[in-house]
Amino acid sequence: MEELGIITKTQLPDNKKTNLYLLTAKGLALTPIIVELSIWSDENVREINSIMRDSPVIAIRKSNKDTFIKMIKDNYKAITEKFK
């Protein structure tokens, strides 16, 4: 995935022994595909997987997919900004 430009590998600023893998813009662009897979899973696997639970996040995904995708991307960028 690193060779394809989907992730980058770096080290934690305060722990040089631990690798940190971050999505690139190209990797983050996969978000809509992953959301589609989660929708498919919810519609086709929920009945045989008792662990799957409803949550407010799933409700957002179901009601407005574009808002959900933007929320994921924004949250990821905010969390990972400190590692760049």
N, C-alpha and C positions, 0 to 999 in steps of 0.2 A: 504494500500500500504506500510505503514511503517512496519507492521508485516511481509509482504512478502519480505522485504528487497529491495524494489524498490526505496523508498525515505527515507531520514533521516530528522528529525525535529530538528532544532536548533533555536537559537535566534540571531537577529542582534547584532553585537558587541556593537553598540552604542545605541541600543533601545531594552531593555530586554522585552518589552511588545509585540513586534512583532515577530511572529514565521516565520521562514524561512525554506522552504521545498526544499531540494536538491536531485537530482537524485543520486543514488548509481551507481556503475559500472554495476550492474544488471539492473537498470532502464535505464541507457544510452544504454544498449545493445538492448533496444526496438526501437532504432532509425530506423533501417532498416524497421521494421514493420510499423512505422508511416510514413516513406517515401513512402512505398508501398500504404498505405491508401491515401496519398495525390495524388499519381499518379492516383489511381483509381478515386478519386474525380474529378481530373482535366479532366479525360477522360469521366466521366459519369454524372457529376453534373454541369459542367461549363455552359452547354446550358440552364439550368433552373435557374442558380444563377448569376444574372447580377453583383453582387458585386465582383466576382472572377476576378482578373486582372493578366495580364502577368507582369512579372518582370524579371530582370537579374537573380535572384535566381531561378526562375522557369526554365529559360533557362538552367542553370547549371544542375538542377535536371533532366531535360529531356535529356540532352546530355551525362551526365556521372553520373549515380546514385551513384557509389562508391565514387567519388570525393565529391559529395554533402553530403553524409553521413559523410565522414571524416571531411568536413568543419563544419557541425553542431556539431559534437563531440568536435572538437578542440575549436570552439568558446565557447561552453558551459563550457568546462574545464577552459578556460582562464578567463571567466567572474566569475565563481564560486570559483576560487582558493583563492580569497581574503576573502571568508567566512569560510574557513576551518582552 
